[in-house]
């Protein structure tokens, strides 16, 4: 290196009166900043005037070493003498763009035009790239018109850049017009057109362009194949991606590293032999030398992680020469998605302790989402608060996750805090966030708030409509649900299967038989949606509640599939309400004969026996359940107190110093007796037959209770929990109980198991 430097300095020294061509040769040989500075000094001392060509070379040299400010000084020093040279302007615009400053590049283009310098076929592609980066449609159209007015619209490089620009803007119609108007096209033209279709999730059009390209005599190169694969991958057509990848190899085309990464990304979604296909592509990556590419290694970590092969994911991760942020996020996400939340958190801590990388919002969101999806809501909330504490701003995915937790816990206060944060962060117009807010208010007992939010949403999709309809149905507001459904149809939004589950459920809660039957018929005849088990369950409930047991039984008989426990349970409950013991006995036998989900079936029947006062039968079923070793998911309850959630599980031991809790419960029992509360005839009492004593009951008051607050139009229910001699919590059922004292309010949420 020292010898080369001495030779270079000797060459500069010997050139006492160099000609421009010698300077050009020296600039191309520069390998360091000092050499550029020395040549620049020689140019200033030379009697030759700095030409636009040499100035452009010098600007390019400074840019190559990241010195945009020096490049700009060179440009300003010569621009007055050579203002009419497009070569000089092109060099500084290109330099500015390479430093990711598109706004400054556009300003230079406008300045160039203002002094009358005419752009050439190299200026327009640069200006179009700058406008495309700014995502300003008006500016893009202005540049396009200027290029067309000067006759450059059909210029190969200009047209290619125009196609790219309109593709990124989502205006593929205009892009196709530019393409069709080109007198000649090269491989870049075809690849750019296909890339536009890929960006806009139109794989069919990309395939059409691919076939048209072949018929026009152009041979697809590796970039073409990779673009076609990406088009299908964006639209979740995972099987097609692997087909294209195999076809590319069959035709003898060497895959690019990008093609390998795309194919690895879709392997987890393959219908058969997903892991084997992933390992085969991994082997190909090793043969091609792509396994050392960071983005390929990251794809391998993601692939193995999503397929549950976390040991291989960890092995690939540790074999990487450099683990970047994407690598850590891929490994953490793979463990979190696999339900190994504690392990994901340990890797998260390991990343923090490594010190060279700071977890970003994707890292935090992966761990928070992992805990949330595995029912560990309190841990997710704790991590979210910690994330805020270290100054990491949540993105839409993080906020949607936290709002889903608020909805699950009916944590209205926390949900409103998140809503305020969203408003301050100007994220309220993001569809994902808006839908999550809708669900939070809907599940937290605030359908009116959900309606107000829905009206304010600038963009709505099918999920938005379904959430609002479900919200109304959940709270017995059938008229509002039907009105929303009809409005949705009028506005041209096609309902799906979930829409009909929501609206049929609303009709079920409100005993609207005629509307429910009509909607069920429309679903099949008008919207061509085949009923699922959930739809039949809603219809059986609608007919059964109305006492139309014969019609309900006939509907079950016409079903193309065997009824499950939900349908039979709805039918059995209707038989109990209307006192039809003959049909009930037949349904009971069918429930016990069901295969799969045995625990749920036994618990359903046991609870129905208890609700009907058949305590011995209920006890017998519970004994059978225990004898068979069947276990049910434990119910949970939680309280939101002083910005912290306290979670209790059925059968878990209460913490120490719980005497105060018991005193409150005993006081409530006494208060209910004083208020002349009577057992609910419909729900009766639930017994824990194993302990032989009553542990939980539902009660209904004949008069308005001042100390209880529940959703409007619902029966006023108070859930009182007893306790065992071992201080255990009993099974809890759904409801909300508000306890008031002089200073504070405590809201207790109860869920069914």
C-alpha angles and dihedrals in degrees: 000000000000091000091051090050092052092049091050092050090049090053091052093047094050090053096080094156104017125184120231093257092061090052089051091053092049093049090054090052094052113125100169143035094248091059091052091051091050093051090046089054091049089051091054091050093046119102088226116097114244102258124213088249094055092041089054090049091050092048089051092049093051090046091052089062094044096255101135093156092058090046090053091050090055090049094049091047094059103025093091091057097040104028092135094058112104088192091066093047092047091054095053093042090050090048092051092048092050088059091055095251103130094158091059089046091055090048090054090050091051091047089051091053093045092061092047100253110152116229120226136208091287096047096058097054089052093048091046091051090052093050091047091054090052091051091219108150095193092051091047091052090048092054090046092052092048091051091048092049090055093047097252099117091097094042107122099233094038093049092047090054092046090054090050092048096050091044091057090047092053093244100124092155091067091040090056091049090054090048094049091049095056114109091206135018135194133199090272090058093055093043091050092051091049091047089055091053089047092052090051093048096245105135093163091060090045089054091049090052090048092054092044089051092054092047089052089060100256118133113223112240126208091272090056092053092046091051091051091050091050091052091059094039091057089057095047092249089143099161091054091053092058091045091054091046091053092045090051091054092045089057090053097250112149109234121237123231087251091055090051091050092050093049091049090052092060098043094090088061097050113124095224137026092358095164093046091051091048092051091049091054089045088057090050090051090054092049091050093045092242096121090086092056107105095224092050091049089049090052089051092052090050093046096051092041095052090048090054093248093127095158091062090043090055092045092053089046094054092044091059114108091218125018110207128190092273090055093054092045091051092052094045092047092051092056094042093049090050092057094252092125097156091051090048089052091050090054088048090055090046089054091051092048092049086070100202095091132041118215111251130205091278091056093049092044092052093055094041091048092047093055091044095051090051095053096257095127099155091055090051091052092048090052091047091054090047090050090054090047093059092048101251109147114225119236128216093275092053093048093046089053093050092046090052088054090050089051092049093049095037085234097165096166093054090043090056090050090054089047089055090049090051091051092050091049093051091237096122092103094058108109096219091053093044092053091048090052090050091053092047094054092041094054094040094063098262109114091153091057088048090052093050091049091047092054091052095050111111093204128031133183135186091279090058092053093044092051093052093046090048090049092056092045092050091059098041095255094139097158091056091046092052092046091051091048092052091046090052091053092047091054091054100252109143114224121229134204092280091054091058093047088056097046094043089050089053090052089048093054091048096042091238098159101168094047091046094051091046092051092048090054092047091051091061103031102036106026098030094228114150113223117252129203090272093055092050090048091056092049093048089051092048093050095039096051089052091054093250092133095151092055090046091051091048090051090053090050091053094052114118090221135047112270116253130218093275094057094043090045091053090049093047092050090051090051089052093049093050096037098242101151095168095062090037092059091053091049091049090056091050092051092054091049094055116116122221127021086049094162093055092048093052093046091049093053093042092053091047090051090051092047088053092049094252094134096161093054090046091051092047092054093048091051090050090049092054093043090055091050093241117158130197129209108267119246119237137205128190140186128212106217128161094347093307133101120226113198126201126187127206110264095016123128117255117239122257121281091036094139091102090058091054092048090054091050093049090048091052091051091052091046091052091051090050090050089054095242113179131202115271107251091209099051101021116179132320115222131199095222094186091068093035094230138096112262105168136020142177119223135185126205124219091211136045113281117218095196097054128069122189136159115294117266092021123114111258105253129179119196113209117190121207123199138225127241087256089057095249127156116243128222110292128210131210120286144093126253124191119200118195131198132167094274111025148020125227120197115202117198120201126194134189119246 
